Amino acid sequence: MNSVMKSCFVFLILLVQDLKAKELVLVAGLAKPPYVIPEQDSGFEVDLMRDVLGKLGHNISMLYVPYGRTYETMKQVNADIGLTQSEKGGVKAEILSLPYVTYQNVAVSLKDKSIKLGEFQDLQPLVIVAFQNANRVLGSAFAKATKQRPLYLELPEQRRQVELLLTGRADVAVLDINIFKYFAKLITGVSQMEKMQVHNLFTSTRYGAAIHDPKLRKAFNRELLNYFDTPEYDSLLQKYDMKYSDGYHFYNDSLPR
């Protein structure tokens, strides 16, 4: 009888440990809709992670932190995965997963203003609103063109960027195209893209996930590649209207830049 009870006890311990192992803590940066929407515990990146890790038998719990604090927080709390990471952000290549999302920064203006932007210097006479730290992350040419310009402003709230552009108080908004589309539709109730001129001055940036556990990282990479070819992935693109970032089959030389 004691032997049976001991066996059951050991089984319960193993079961609890297994369940615990399947609950992963993910860290993501705040306020990046449609990529990350904390108030809904969703977004393109969050749902993608939930789908891919779910296929591996894992549940996820999200921890949302201020912009730029994802990887540091991940280390501090010993979280399993940090979202939207790259070597440029100081994360070592060996712990990064394969890229799973692309951000495409653009300059957006109203078609009615007939603004022509062929190079960064064309920005100089314009009223520009950009996202926080844009001067630091968008390259030296952009930084030089906007340096000490009284008509250049960086804002932590990206919704405010879009509001200023839609009301004509800014000539150009510099931000990710999907973030612009999301807020423009949220503010007005309908898509505003027919009224916009999108200026492609910047290269795209691919992001992976920071995953310290090599077994988890290998399994995630394998399942991610499978996921890209599923109807669920196509539905996710449609759900968040990721029109300008379609074709996330990263291992294809024909990807748009």
ChimeraX attribute file (.defattr): number of C-alpha atoms within 10 A of each C-alpha:
attribute: neighborCount
match mode: 1-to-1
recipient: residues
	/A:1	6
	/A:2	7
	/A:3	8
	/A:4	9
	/A:5	10
	/A:6	11
	/A:7	12
	/A:8	12
	/A:9	12
	/A:10	12
	/A:11	12
	/A:12	12
	/A:13	12
	/A:14	12
	/A:15	12
	/A:16	12
	/A:17	11
	/A:18	11
	/A:19	13
	/A:20	12
	/A:21	12
	/A:22	16
	/A:23	15
	/A:24	15
	/A:25	17
	/A:26	24
	/A:27	27
	/A:28	30
	/A:29	21
	/A:30	19
	/A:31	20
	/A:32	20
	/A:33	21
	/A:34	21
	/A:35	25
	/A:36	22
	/A:37	19
	/A:38	19
	/A:39	10
	/A:40	7
	/A:41	13
	/A:42	18
	/A:43	20
	/A:44	22
	/A:45	21
	/A:46	21
	/A:47	16
	/A:48	22
	/A:49	23
	/A:50	18
	/A:51	21
	/A:52	22
	/A:53	21
	/A:54	14
	/A:55	14
	/A:56	14
	/A:57	12
	/A:58	17
	/A:59	18
	/A:60	18
	/A:61	12
	/A:62	17
	/A:63	18
	/A:64	19
	/A:65	17
	/A:66	11
	/A:67	13
	/A:68	13
	/A:69	15
	/A:70	23
	/A:71	23
	/A:72	13
	/A:73	18
	/A:74	22
	/A:75	14
	/A:76	8
	/A:77	10
	/A:78	12
	/A:79	20
	/A:80	20
	/A:81	29
	/A:82	26
	/A:83	25
	/A:84	25
	/A:85	26
	/A:86	20
	/A:87	14
	/A:88	11
	/A:89	11
	/A:90	9
	/A:91	15
	/A:92	12
	/A:93	14
	/A:94	12
	/A:95	18
	/A:96	24
	/A:97	26
	/A:98	21
	/A:99	21
	/A:100	21
	/A:101	22
	/A:102	20
	/A:103	19
	/A:104	20
	/A:105	22
	/A:106	21
	/A:107	22
	/A:108	25
	/A:109	25
	/A:110	22
	/A:111	14
	/A:112	9
	/A:113	11
	/A:114	10
	/A:115	17
	/A:116	12
	/A:117	17
	/A:118	11
	/A:119	13
	/A:120	15
	/A:121	13
	/A:122	12
	/A:123	22
	/A:124	16
	/A:125	13
	/A:126	16
	/A:127	18
	/A:128	26
	/A:129	26
	/A:130	23
	/A:131	19
	/A:132	16
	/A:133	11
	/A:134	18
	/A:135	20
	/A:136	10
	/A:137	12
	/A:138	15
	/A:139	11
	/A:140	12
	/A:141	13
	/A:142	19
	/A:143	15
	/A:144	14
	/A:145	17
	/A:146	21
	/A:147	13
	/A:148	9
	/A:149	15
	/A:150	12
	/A:151	15
	/A:152	20
	/A:153	18
	/A:154	17
	/A:155	14
	/A:156	13
	/A:157	13
	/A:158	23
	/A:159	19
	/A:160	16
	/A:161	26
	/A:162	26
	/A:163	17
	/A:164	16
	/A:165	21
	/A:166	21
	/A:167	10
	/A:168	14
	/A:169	13
	/A:170	21
	/A:171	22
	/A:172	28
	/A:173	28
	/A:174	25
	/A:175	22
	/A:176	22
	/A:177	20
	/A:178	23
	/A:179	21
	/A:180	24
	/A:181	21
	/A:182	22
	/A:183	21
	/A:184	21
	/A:185	13
	/A:186	12
	/A:187	14
	/A:188	11
	/A:189	9
	/A:190	11
	/A:191	14
	/A:192	17
	/A:193	15
	/A:194	8
	/A:195	12
	/A:196	16
	/A:197	19
	/A:198	18
	/A:199	18
	/A:200	17
	/A:201	17
	/A:202	17
	/A:203	13
	/A:204	16
	/A:205	14
	/A:206	17
	/A:207	20
	/A:208	21
	/A:209	28
	/A:210	29
	/A:211	23
	/A:212	18
	/A:213	11
	/A:214	13
	/A:215	10
	/A:216	16
	/A:217	21
	/A:218	14
	/A:219	14
	/A:220	21
	/A:221	20
	/A:222	14
	/A:223	17
	/A:224	22
	/A:225	17
	/A:226	12
	/A:227	17
	/A:228	18
	/A:229	12
	/A:230	10
	/A:231	10
	/A:232	13
	/A:233	20
	/A:234	15
	/A:235	11
	/A:236	17
	/A:237	19
	/A:238	12
	/A:239	12
	/A:240	15
	/A:241	16
	/A:242	20
	/A:243	12
	/A:244	15
	/A:245	18
	/A:246	15
	/A:247	16
	/A:248	18
	/A:249	15
	/A:250	17
	/A:251	10
	/A:252	9
	/A:253	7
	/A:254	9
	/A:255	12
	/A:256	14
	/A:257	11
